[in-house]
Each structure stands twice: as C-alpha cells, then as structure tokens.
Amino acid sequence: MVTLTDVAARAGVSVATASKALNNRAEVAEETRARVRRAAAELSFRPNALAQGLISGRTRTIGLLTDELGGRFSMPVLLGVENALGNEEMSVVLCDARGDAIRRQHYIRTLLARQVDGFVILGESNDVRPSLTRDIPVPVVYVYGESSDPADLSILADDTGGARLAAGHLIALRRRHIAHITGPESYRAARDRAAALRAALDEAGLDLAGGEPFFGEWSRRWGRHATRMLITAAPEVDAIFCGNDQIADGACEALAALGRRIPDDVAVVGYDNWEALAADCRPPLTTIDLNLEQLGAAAVEHLSAALDGHRTSGVVRRTGRLVVRESTGPLPRRPGN
C-alpha cells in the first residue's frame, strides 16, 4: 500500500511538506506542490480520508434529511446530490424522518454526532416549511421545499416558469381555447401554475377555457372526471394543460372515450415528466420536466460554496424544460417551409 512517506521520498521532500502540498496549504511553493502531486499520481496514491479530515477539520460527509424517501420526487433529487458529491469525492448519509418531528430531531442529533460538514434538507413539495437551521450549527441548504426563514437558502423548481413553457407551446400550436385541470388549490405549486397560465393567456389576448381552473386531486380519476365536466361546459376546448402527468393521463383517457382525437381535436400537456407514465400514455405525453437531478446538484454546489465561506441566502428557482411528445403534435409549419 502506497503511503505518504513513499510520495514524499519520490518527490524529494519531507513528509510534512508532502502533506501540506496535497492538502493545498498556502505555505508550499507551486513548483513543490506540482512535484508532490506528480509523484502521488505516478504512485497511484490515495489520501486517507480520516487523516485528511483530521487535518482539514472536515469529514467530507453531508447529511441529507428528507420526509418522503419513497416518493417519486425525492429519488431524482437524491441521485443529483449523490452524483455531485461523488464528483467532489464526498459522501452522503441519508435519513428519512417520514414526516415525524421527533424522528427528524433524532436524525439531526445523529448526523451532527457523526460530524457531517453540512445538511441538505429535502422537501416533498415547493411549499414553505418551518426552518430547521436554528438546530443545526453547520451550513444548510433546502431543496424542493422553501424554508420559512429568508436568511436560509432554498432551491426550488420554478412552477411559474414551467407553466409559461407549457402555455407558450400551446399558443405556438395556435390553440385558442386552453383549459387547466390541476391538483388541490391548497398547494402553492397548483396556484402558481394556474396564475402563470392565466398571465400567459392574457398576454396572448386569450381567455381561459371553462372560465376557471379545475382544482381537484393529483390523480388519474380527477383527470377523467374533470375532463368530462370541462367538455360539457366548454365543448370548444382545443387544449388542456394539466397540473401533473397523472391528471393528464386521465384526461387523455376521458377524451378518447368522448370521441375527441389527441392532438387533432385537443392537445394535452402534463407536468413532472414522470417517465414511466408520460412515455406510456396514449398518446405519449408532452410534459414539463422539473430537472430534479439538477436541483440536487445545485444544492451541493451551493452547500460546497457555503463550506468554503461563501454562503448565500434567499430563494433560487430553476426552470424546467418542455419535453414534446405526440399528445400535442409538431409545431405548425411556417409559410414557405
């Protein structure tokens, strides 16, 4: 096993100098630092993580605390966190509080006892949640859930931007009677998307088909039921923007049963890009991808900056992307094309 002594001998320096060079200490000359690193690379030297932690005062470990590990939003964020930490040669300790406040405090104490360098707090929605920072003496970043303390840093999916992407796509397709079916009005994400859709329609000189958004459940059943009500109330509908992919799948099912062709008669857009559902929908579903892995990676980026003394606060919203599939069809051809 190659040791630091071997590296020092190869580079022609003392063990202390080799240690300082590999740990980026300022008192080492650049030429010496380069020689030590070259020797370490030639010998395939791997620094001892425990020894590095004792020198730097860090364990290179992050605690990730979530309330919804089994949910389909948590896992992509976690993957983004893990991939970004791997690039930094750091690791993550995962704890699922399952919505229990006592369990959450237990995990905070446990992670602090393990001397984690920082915390990522993962929410289950973009809604505001109570800040935990007062109980945590190391840097904290909140992701997919906004802290109630404006001094904290929260990284969220941009619901307003995502809804504008969906609206812009349908307007570009020359749809003029666009309706909205979404989840419970108690969810901030549902309210923000509905408001953004209305603003985009107003700018285009269009009214919301059906008069008001259809608030209900995040379910296929609601998608089917609301679509039947919508077509009865506003048979002229030629596009439906749905609050999630489950609602959109139910809407497609109801439209087919009503004899409406998708996308010829009615275009449908979902939200979330839940791949297993959106790609298997009939027809495959145009939807908004939240880029959840990128949210996780961004949380690590900001946490690393905080660990280096560059802490930021406030809310960072990251816009998703439009994934176009058959449920809306291609954009109309321009004259002369």
KEKE-3310 file (N, C-alpha, C; in steps of 0.2 Angstrom, whole numbers, plus 5000, padded with zeros to 4 digits):
npx = (5004:5003:5011:5010:5023:5030:5027:5032:5046:5048:5046:5056:5055:5050:5039:5030:5030:5025:5012:5007:5007:4998:4986:4983:4989:4994:5007:5017:5027:5023:5030:5035:5023:5017:5027:5025:5012:5013:5021:5013:5003:5010:5012:5000:4993:4982:4974:4972:4956:4951:4963:4964:4953:4956:4966:4960:4949:4936:4924:4921:4908:4891:4875:4859:4842:4826:4808:4801:4806:4802:4794:4791:4798:4808:4818:4825:4831:4839:4848:4854:4861:4869:4877:4884:4891:4899:4908:4914:4922:4915:4904:4887:4875:4860:4844:4828:4814:4801:4790:4789:4791:4798:4806:4813:4821:4829:4837:4844:4852:4859:4866:4874:4882:4889:4897:4895:4898:4889:4871:4858:4842:4828:4813:4795:4787:4786:4781:4781:4791:4794:4809:4824:4836:4841:4843:4854:4871:4880:4883:4867:4857:4841:4831:4819:4808:4804:4812:4805:4813:4820:4833:4839:4845:4835:4832:4822:4810:4804:4789:4781:4788:4788:4775:4773:4781:4773:4761:4766:4770:4758:4751:4759:4756:4744:4733:4718:4708:4711:4712:4713:4717:4720:4729:4725:4719:4725:4739:4754:4761:4751:4743:4752:4755:4743:4741:4751:4748:4736:4741:4750:4740:4732:4742:4742:4730:4720:4706:4704:4699:4683:4682:4687:4701:4701:4702:4707:4711:4728:4727:4723:4710:4703:4708:4700:4687:4686:4689:4678:4668:4673:4672:4659:4655:4662:4663:4671:4684:4701:4714:4722:4730:4738:4740:4748:4757:4749:4735:4735:4736:4723:4715:4718:4712:4699:4696:4697:4687:4676:4677:4686:4699:4717:4732:4724:4710:4710:4724:4736:4745:4756:4763:4779:4785:4786:4793:4790:4776:4773:4779:4772:4759:4744:4740:4759:4765:4766:4776:4781:4797:4804:4818:4824:4836:4845:4842:4846:4860:4863:4860:4871:4881:4879:4880:4893:4900:4896:4902:4915:4915:4907:4893:4876:4859:4841:4830:4831:4826:4824:4821:4812:4811:4803:4796:4793:4780:4769:4756:4754:4758:4767:4775:4766:4769:4779:4774:4781:4790)
npy = (4994:5011:5024:5040:5043:5037:5044:5057:5053:5050:5063:5070:5077:5082:5073:5081:5092:5086:5082:5095:5100:5091:5094:5107:5118:5134:5138:5131:5130:5133:5125:5115:5110:5105:5095:5086:5082:5076:5065:5058:5055:5046:5036:5031:5036:5036:5047:5046:5046:5049:5054:5065:5072:5075:5084:5094:5097:5093:5080:5077:5073:5073:5077:5071:5075:5070:5069:5061:5048:5038:5044:5049:5061:5063:5054:5056:5069:5065:5057:5067:5074:5064:5061:5073:5075:5064:5068:5078:5070:5067:5060:5055:5054:5047:5051:5047:5055:5053:5062:5064:5074:5071:5061:5067:5077:5068:5062:5073:5076:5064:5064:5076:5071:5062:5071:5078:5088:5097:5100:5094:5098:5090:5093:5089:5095:5111:5120:5131:5127:5124:5132:5123:5127:5133:5123:5117:5118:5119:5122:5124:5119:5120:5111:5108:5113:5126:5136:5143:5154:5168:5170:5158:5147:5142:5130:5129:5121:5130:5134:5144:5147:5135:5133:5143:5139:5128:5135:5143:5134:5128:5140:5143:5132:5137:5135:5140:5139:5136:5125:5122:5109:5104:5100:5101:5116:5121:5118:5127:5126:5122:5133:5143:5139:5139:5153:5158:5152:5159:5172:5171:5168:5180:5189:5184:5188:5179:5170:5160:5144:5137:5146:5145:5138:5120:5115:5101:5084:5076:5065:5052:5048:5061:5068:5061:5064:5078:5081:5077:5085:5097:5097:5096:5108:5117:5114:5119:5118:5116:5113:5106:5110:5101:5099:5089:5073:5062:5067:5072:5060:5054:5063:5061:5048:5051:5060:5052:5042:5051:5053:5062:5067:5065:5073:5080:5085:5090:5096:5090:5093:5088:5088:5087:5076:5062:5048:5035:5035:5046:5043:5031:5034:5036:5046:5046:5058:5075:5086:5095:5094:5093:5093:5087:5081:5090:5100:5094:5093:5107:5110:5104:5111:5124:5122:5117:5129:5137:5130:5134:5146:5155:5159:5160:5167:5166:5163:5152:5149:5136:5134:5122:5110:5109:5094:5087:5077:5065:5070:5083:5085:5091:5108:5120:5121:5134:5147:5145:5135)
npz = (5000:4995:5004:5012:5015:5005:4994:4998:4998:4984:4978:4984:4996:5013:5024:5030:5021:5010:5014:5016:5003:4997:5003:4999:5006:5010:5012:5004:4990:4973:4963:4970:4975:4963:4960:4970:4968:4956:4959:4968:4959:4950:4958:4961:4973:4986:4996:5014:5020:5033:5039:5032:5035:5049:5047:5040:5047:5042:5038:5025:5023:5020:5027:5022:5024:5023:5021:5013:5007:4999:4989:4972:4969:4978:4975:4962:4965:4976:4969:4960:4970:4976:4964:4962:4974:4973:4963:4970:4978:4990:5002:5006:5020:5022:5029:5033:5039:5038:5040:5054:5068:5079:5076:5066:5073:5080:5070:5066:5077:5077:5065:5067:5077:5070:5064:5052:5038:5033:5029:5018:5016:5011:5003:5001:4992:4984:4993:5007:5022:5040:5046:5050:5053:5065:5074:5069:5068:5057:5039:5029:5016:5008:4998:4985:4993:5002:5014:5029:5034:5028:5028:5026:5012:4999:4986:4972:4961:4947:4946:4940:4929:4923:4920:4911:4900:4896:4892:4882:4872:4869:4864:4853:4845:4840:4847:4854:4864:4878:4892:4910:4921:4937:4953:4971:4977:4988:4987:4984:4972:4963:4963:4959:4946:4939:4940:4932:4920:4917:4916:4905:4895:4895:4890:4877:4873:4875:4883:4897:4894:4899:4910:4924:4933:4935:4950:4960:4963:4963:4953:4942:4941:4945:4934:4923:4927:4928:4915:4908:4914:4910:4895:4894:4899:4891:4876:4866:4868:4864:4869:4884:4898:4910:4928:4933:4927:4930:4931:4917:4910:4914:4908:4895:4893:4896:4885:4874:4876:4874:4861:4856:4847:4850:4845:4837:4839:4852:4861:4873:4888:4901:4917:4926:4920:4923:4919:4917:4916:4907:4895:4892:4891:4881:4868:4869:4881:4880:4891:4906:4912:4927:4930:4941:4946:4943:4952:4964:4962:4961:4974:4981:4975:4980:4994:4995:4992:5003:5013:5010:5014:5007:5009:5004:5003:5003:4989:4976:4960:4948:4932:4923:4909:4893:4887:4872:4865:4857:4861:4859:4846:4832:4830:4820:4802:4795:4784:4767:4772)
capx = (5000:5007:5009:5013:5031:5033:5026:5037:5053:5048:5046:5062:5053:5048:5033:5026:5029:5020:5005:5004:5005:4992:4980:4983:4991:4997:5015:5020:5028:5019:5034:5035:5016:5016:5031:5022:5006:5015:5024:5007:4999:5014:5012:4993:4992:4975:4975:4967:4950:4951:4968:4963:4948:4959:4970:4956:4943:4930:4923:4919:4902:4885:4869:4853:4837:4820:4802:4797:4811:4798:4791:4795:4801:4814:4824:4829:4835:4844:4853:4858:4865:4874:4882:4888:4895:4904:4912:4918:4924:4912:4898:4881:4872:4853:4839:4821:4810:4794:4785:4788:4795:4803:4811:4818:4826:4833:4841:4848:4857:4863:4870:4879:4886:4894:4901:4894:4900:4883:4865:4853:4835:4824:4806:4791:4784:4789:4778:4785:4791:4797:4816:4827:4843:4842:4845:4860:4877:4884:4879:4861:4853:4835:4830:4812:4805:4806:4812:4802:4817:4823:4840:4841:4845:4831:4832:4815:4808:4801:4782:4779:4792:4786:4768:4774:4783:4768:4757:4769:4770:4751:4749:4763:4752:4738:4727:4714:4703:4715:4709:4718:4715:4726:4728:4722:4721:4729:4746:4756:4763:4745:4741:4757:4755:4737:4741:4756:4745:4732:4745:4752:4734:4731:4746:4741:4723:4715:4703:4705:4693:4680:4682:4691:4705:4698:4706:4705:4716:4733:4725:4720:4702:4701:4709:4695:4681:4687:4689:4671:4665:4676:4670:4652:4654:4666:4665:4676:4691:4706:4720:4721:4736:4736:4745:4753:4756:4743:4729:4735:4734:4716:4712:4718:4708:4692:4695:4697:4680:4672:4677:4690:4706:4723:4731:4720:4705:4713:4731:4736:4751:4756:4768:4783:4789:4786:4795:4786:4769:4772:4780:4767:4752:4741:4747:4764:4763:4771:4775:4786:4802:4807:4825:4825:4843:4849:4841:4850:4867:4863:4860:4878:4886:4878:4882:4901:4902:4895:4908:4921:4914:4903:4886:4871:4853:4836:4826:4834:4821:4827:4816:4812:4811:4797:4798:4787:4779:4764:4750:4752:4759:4773:4773:4763:4774:4779:4774:4787:4794)
capy = (5000:5017:5029:5047:5043:5035:5050:5062:5051:5051:5070:5073:5082:5079:5070:5087:5096:5082:5083:5102:5101:5088:5097:5114:5123:5140:5139:5127:5133:5130:5120:5109:5107:5101:5089:5081:5079:5072:5059:5055:5052:5041:5030:5030:5037:5038:5050:5043:5051:5050:5058:5072:5075:5077:5090:5100:5099:5091:5073:5076:5069:5078:5073:5073:5074:5070:5067:5057:5045:5033:5047:5050:5067:5063:5049:5060:5074:5062:5055:5073:5076:5059:5062:5079:5073:5059:5072:5081:5065:5067:5055:5057:5050:5048:5049:5048:5057:5051:5067:5064:5079:5068:5057:5072:5079:5062:5062:5079:5075:5058:5067:5080:5067:5059:5077:5079:5095:5101:5097:5096:5097:5089:5094:5085:5100:5118:5124:5133:5123:5128:5132:5119:5129:5135:5117:5114:5123:5118:5125:5120:5121:5117:5109:5106:5114:5133:5137:5149:5159:5171:5170:5152:5146:5137:5129:5126:5121:5136:5132:5149:5147:5129:5134:5148:5135:5124:5139:5146:5129:5128:5146:5142:5127:5140:5133:5146:5138:5132:5124:5120:5105:5103:5097:5105:5124:5122:5118:5133:5124:5122:5140:5147:5137:5142:5160:5159:5151:5165:5178:5170:5169:5187:5192:5182:5190:5173:5168:5153:5140:5134:5151:5145:5132:5115:5112:5094:5080:5074:5058:5050:5049:5068:5070:5059:5067:5085:5082:5076:5091:5103:5096:5098:5116:5121:5109:5121:5117:5113:5111:5106:5110:5098:5100:5083:5068:5058:5071:5072:5053:5053:5067:5058:5043:5053:5062:5046:5040:5056:5053:5068:5064:5069:5080:5084:5089:5093:5094:5089:5094:5087:5091:5082:5071:5055:5045:5028:5037:5050:5039:5025:5037:5035:5045:5048:5064:5081:5087:5099:5090:5098:5093:5086:5079:5096:5103:5091:5095:5114:5111:5103:5117:5130:5119:5117:5136:5139:5127:5137:5153:5159:5157:5164:5166:5168:5158:5151:5145:5133:5132:5115:5110:5106:5088:5087:5071:5065:5072:5090:5086:5096:5114:5121:5124:5141:5148:5144:5129)
capz = (5000:4995:5009:5011:5016:4998:4990:5000:4996:4977:4977:4987:5001:5019:5024:5032:5015:5005:5017:5015:4996:4995:5006:4997:5011:5006:5013:4999:4983:4967:4960:4975:4975:4957:4960:4975:4965:4951:4962:4970:4953:4947:4963:4962:4980:4988:5003:5019:5021:5040:5041:5029:5040:5055:5046:5037:5051:5039:5037:5018:5023:5020:5029:5019:5028:5019:5024:5008:5003:4994:4984:4965:4968:4982:4972:4957:4969:4979:4964:4959:4976:4976:4959:4963:4979:4970:4959:4975:4982:4996:5003:5009:5024:5021:5034:5031:5045:5037:5042:5061:5070:5084:5072:5062:5078:5082:5065:5066:5083:5075:5059:5070:5081:5065:5062:5045:5036:5031:5028:5013:5018:5005:5005:4997:4988:4984:4998:5013:5028:5045:5046:5055:5054:5072:5077:5065:5068:5051:5033:5027:5010:5007:4991:4983:4999:5004:5021:5031:5036:5022:5029:5023:5005:4996:4979:4971:4954:4945:4944:4936:4923:4919:4917:4905:4895:4893:4889:4876:4867:4866:4860:4847:4841:4838:4851:4856:4869:4883:4899:4915:4926:4941:4959:4976:4977:4994:4985:4981:4965:4959:4962:4954:4939:4937:4939:4926:4913:4915:4914:4898:4890:4895:4886:4870:4871:4876:4889:4900:4893:4906:4915:4930:4933:4938:4955:4962:4966:4959:4952:4935:4942:4944:4927:4919:4930:4927:4908:4906:4916:4906:4889:4894:4900:4886:4871:4861:4871:4860:4873:4891:4902:4917:4934:4933:4922:4931:4928:4910:4908:4915:4903:4888:4893:4895:4879:4869:4877:4872:4854:4854:4845:4853:4847:4832:4842:4859:4863:4881:4891:4908:4921:4930:4916:4926:4913:4916:4915:4902:4889:4891:4890:4874:4865:4873:4884:4881:4898:4909:4916:4933:4931:4949:4947:4943:4959:4969:4960:4963:4981:4983:4973:4985:5000:4995:4992:5010:5017:5009:5017:5003:5010:5001:5006:4998:4985:4969:4956:4942:4927:4920:4901:4889:4883:4867:4863:4852:4864:4856:4839:4830:4828:4813:4798:4794:4777:4764:4774)
cpx = (5004:5005:5012:5020:5034:5032:5031:5044:5053:5049:5052:5060:5051:5041:5028:5025:5024:5013:5002:5002:4999:4985:4980:4984:4995:5005:5019:5021:5025:5023:5034:5028:5015:5021:5028:5016:5008:5018:5018:5003:5003:5013:5005:4991:4985:4976:4970:4962:4950:4957:4967:4958:4951:4963:4965:4950:4936:4930:4922:4912:4896:4879:4863:4847:4830:4814:4798:4802:4807:4795:4795:4798:4808:4820:4828:4833:4840:4850:4857:4863:4871:4880:4886:4893:4901:4910:4917:4922:4922:4906:4892:4878:4864:4849:4832:4816:4803:4789:4785:4793:4800:4808:4816:4823:4831:4839:4846:4854:4862:4868:4876:4884:4891:4898:4901:4896:4894:4877:4862:4847:4831:4817:4802:4787:4788:4786:4783:4785:4795:4805:4819:4834:4845:4845:4852:4866:4882:4879:4873:4859:4847:4833:4823:4808:4807:4806:4808:4806:4821:4830:4843:4841:4840:4831:4826:4815:4804:4794:4779:4782:4790:4779:4769:4777:4778:4763:4760:4769:4763:4749:4753:4759:4746:4732:4724:4709:4707:4712:4714:4714:4721:4724:4724:4724:4725:4737:4748:4758:4757:4743:4746:4756:4749:4737:4746:4752:4740:4735:4747:4746:4732:4735:4745:4734:4718:4712:4704:4698:4690:4679:4686:4696:4701:4703:4703:4710:4722:4732:4723:4712:4700:4702:4703:4688:4681:4686:4682:4667:4667:4672:4662:4651:4657:4668:4670:4683:4695:4713:4718:4728:4735:4742:4750:4752:4750:4736:4729:4733:4726:4712:4712:4713:4701:4691:4694:4690:4675:4672:4682:4697:4712:4729:4726:4714:4707:4720:4731:4744:4751:4761:4772:4788:4791:4787:4790:4779:4768:4773:4776:4760:4750:4737:4752:4763:4768:4770:4781:4791:4805:4814:4827:4832:4847:4848:4845:4858:4868:4864:4867:4882:4885:4881:4890:4903:4901:4900:4914:4920:4910:4896:4881:4864:4847:4833:4829:4829:4824:4821:4817:4813:4805:4800:4792:4786:4772:4757:4749:4754:4765:4770:4770:4769:4773:4778:4780:4791:4791)
cpy = (5006:5022:5036:5048:5041:5041:5055:5060:5052:5058:5073:5078:5079:5077:5076:5091:5093:5083:5090:5103:5097:5090:5105:5119:5128:5141:5134:5130:5129:5124:5114:5106:5102:5095:5084:5078:5074:5065:5055:5051:5046:5035:5028:5030:5039:5041:5047:5048:5053:5055:5065:5076:5078:5084:5096:5102:5097:5083:5072:5072:5074:5073:5076:5070:5075:5068:5062:5053:5040:5037:5048:5056:5067:5059:5053:5066:5071:5059:5061:5075:5071:5060:5068:5078:5069:5063:5076:5076:5065:5062:5058:5052:5052:5046:5051:5049:5055:5055:5067:5069:5076:5065:5062:5075:5074:5062:5068:5078:5069:5060:5071:5076:5063:5065:5078:5087:5100:5097:5099:5094:5096:5089:5089:5089:5106:5122:5126:5129:5126:5127:5127:5122:5131:5129:5114:5119:5122:5121:5121:5123:5117:5116:5106:5107:5121:5134:5143:5155:5162:5171:5163:5152:5140:5136:5125:5125:5127:5134:5138:5148:5140:5130:5138:5144:5131:5129:5142:5141:5128:5134:5145:5137:5130:5137:5139:5145:5133:5132:5122:5115:5103:5100:5102:5112:5125:5121:5124:5132:5125:5129:5144:5145:5139:5149:5162:5158:5157:5171:5177:5171:5176:5191:5190:5184:5184:5173:5161:5149:5137:5140:5151:5138:5127:5112:5106:5090:5079:5067:5058:5051:5056:5070:5068:5063:5074:5086:5081:5082:5097:5103:5098:5105:5120:5116:5112:5120:5113:5111:5111:5105:5107:5099:5095:5078:5063:5061:5070:5065:5052:5057:5064:5052:5045:5056:5057:5043:5044:5057:5059:5065:5069:5068:5084:5088:5093:5091:5094:5090:5092:5091:5086:5078:5065:5050:5038:5029:5041:5047:5034:5028:5036:5042:5047:5056:5070:5084:5092:5095:5095:5098:5092:5085:5085:5101:5101:5093:5102:5115:5109:5108:5123:5128:5119:5124:5139:5136:5130:5145:5158:5157:5162:5162:5168:5162:5158:5146:5143:5131:5125:5116:5107:5100:5087:5080:5071:5069:5080:5090:5091:5103:5115:5123:5131:5142:5148:5138:5123)
cpz = (5000:5000:5008:5011:5009:4994:4991:4997:4988:4975:4979:4992:5007:5019:5026:5025:5010:5008:5015:5008:4994:4998:5005:5002:5007:5007:5009:4992:4978:4964:4964:4975:4969:4957:4965:4972:4960:4954:4965:4964:4950:4952:4964:4969:4981:4995:5008:5021:5028:5042:5038:5033:5046:5053:5044:5042:5048:5038:5030:5018:5024:5023:5025:5022:5024:5023:5019:5004:4998:4989:4977:4964:4972:4978:4967:4960:4972:4974:4961:4964:4976:4970:4960:4969:4977:4966:4964:4979:4989:4996:5006:5014:5024:5027:5032:5038:5044:5040:5050:5064:5075:5081:5068:5067:5080:5077:5064:5071:5080:5070:5062:5074:5076:5062:5054:5044:5035:5030:5022:5016:5012:5007:5000:4992:4988:4989:5004:5019:5033:5044:5051:5056:5061:5076:5074:5065:5062:5045:5031:5021:5010:5000:4990:4990:5002:5012:5023:5033:5030:5022:5026:5015:5003:4989:4977:4963:4953:4942:4939:4929:4919:4916:4911:4899:4891:4889:4882:4870:4864:4862:4853:4842:4839:4841:4854:4862:4874:4890:4904:4920:4930:4948:4964:4976:4983:4993:4982:4974:4961:4958:4958:4947:4935:4935:4933:4920:4912:4913:4906:4893:4890:4890:4878:4868:4871:4883:4891:4898:4899:4911:4920:4929:4937:4943:4958:4966:4961:4957:4944:4936:4942:4937:4922:4921:4927:4919:4906:4908:4911:4899:4888:4895:4894:4880:4866:4863:4866:4863:4880:4894:4909:4922:4935:4928:4923:4929:4921:4907:4909:4910:4896:4888:4892:4888:4873:4870:4875:4864:4852:4853:4848:4848:4842:4834:4848:4860:4871:4883:4898:4911:4926:4926:4920:4920:4912:4914:4908:4895:4887:4890:4882:4873:4870:4875:4883:4888:4900:4913:4921:4934:4938:4950:4947:4949:4964:4968:4962:4970:4984:4981:4978:4992:5000:4995:5000:5014:5016:5011:5012:5003:5007:5004:5001:4995:4978:4966:4950:4938:4924:4912:4898:4885:4878:4865:4859:4855:4862:4849:4838:4829:4821:4809:4796:4786:4773:4766:4771)
residu = (MET:VAL:THR:LEU:THR:ASP:VAL:ALA:ALA:ARG:ALA:GLY:VAL:SER:VAL:ALA:THR:ALA:SER:LYS:ALA:LEU:ASN:ASN:ARG:ALA:GLU:VAL:ALA:GLU:GLU:THR:ARG:ALA:ARG:VAL:ARG:ARG:ALA:ALA:ALA:GLU:LEU:SER:PHE:ARG:PRO:ASN:ALA:LEU:ALA:GLN:GLY:LEU:ILE:SER:GLY:ARG:THR:ARG:THR:ILE:GLY:LEU:LEU:THR:ASP:GLU:LEU:GLY:GLY:ARG:PHE:SER:MET:PRO:VAL:LEU:LEU:GLY:VAL:GLU:ASN:ALA:LEU:GLY:ASN:GLU:GLU:MET:SER:VAL:VAL:LEU:CYS:ASP:ALA:ARG:GLY:ASP:ALA:ILE:ARG:ARG:GLN:HIS:TYR:ILE:ARG:THR:LEU:LEU:ALA:ARG:GLN:VAL:ASP:GLY:PHE:VAL:ILE:LEU:GLY:GLU:SER:ASN:ASP:VAL:ARG:PRO:SER:LEU:THR:ARG:ASP:ILE:PRO:VAL:PRO:VAL:VAL:TYR:VAL:TYR:GLY:GLU:SER:SER:ASP:PRO:ALA:ASP:LEU:SER:ILE:LEU:ALA:ASP:ASP:THR:GLY:GLY:ALA:ARG:LEU:ALA:ALA:GLY:HIS:LEU:ILE:ALA:LEU:ARG:ARG:ARG:HIS:ILE:ALA:HIS:ILE:THR:GLY:PRO:GLU:SER:TYR:ARG:ALA:ALA:ARG:ASP:ARG:ALA:ALA:ALA:LEU:ARG:ALA:ALA:LEU:ASP:GLU:ALA:GLY:LEU:ASP:LEU:ALA:GLY:GLY:GLU:PRO:PHE:PHE:GLY:GLU:TRP:SER:ARG:ARG:TRP:GLY:ARG:HIS:ALA:THR:ARG:MET:LEU:ILE:THR:ALA:ALA:PRO:GLU:VAL:ASP:ALA:ILE:PHE:CYS:GLY:ASN:ASP:GLN:ILE:ALA:ASP:GLY:ALA:CYS:GLU:ALA:LEU:ALA:ALA:LEU:GLY:ARG:ARG:ILE:PRO:ASP:ASP:VAL:ALA:VAL:VAL:GLY:TYR:ASP:ASN:TRP:GLU:ALA:LEU:ALA:ALA:ASP:CYS:ARG:PRO:PRO:LEU:THR:THR:ILE:ASP:LEU:ASN:LEU:GLU:GLN:LEU:GLY:ALA:ALA:ALA:VAL:GLU:HIS:LEU:SER:ALA:ALA:LEU:ASP:GLY:HIS:ARG:THR:SER:GLY:VAL:VAL:ARG:ARG:THR:GLY:ARG:LEU:VAL:VAL:ARG:GLU:SER:THR:GLY:PRO:LEU:PRO:ARG:ARG:PRO:GLY:ASN)
# end
